[in-house]
Amino acid sequence: MAVVIKYVVERNGVERMTFTSKKEADAYDKMLDVAESLEQMLAKVDVPLSEQQVESLALEIAKRKDEFLSVLKGVKPETPKKAKKPETDADDEKVANINQA
């Protein structure tokens, strides 16, 4: 029989997430603290948002806080690089036809 230690993050009596690492559980708990603070801020904003929208937005900002902090400091966010289009057999066929001509 194995003994497994689990760390449970609980908010207002509701189990939110279970982790096997205390470090991960603490990080998630801290992220929830940030989201809760953001909810309070967003509730005061003069933009019509539902309670669910405020909660979702606050949680998403908390998850990506480092990116948001960079933007707030004036650093432009990195744009994802476009992946090269993979060559297809049709492209190879076109090249072969051009070479034959």
Buried (B, 14 or more C-beta within 10 A) or exposed (E): EEEEEEBEBEEEEEEEBEBEEEEBBEEBBEBBEBBBEBBEEBEEEEEEEEEEEBBBBBBEBBBEBEEBEBEEEEEEEEEEEEEEEEEEEEEEEEEEEEEEE
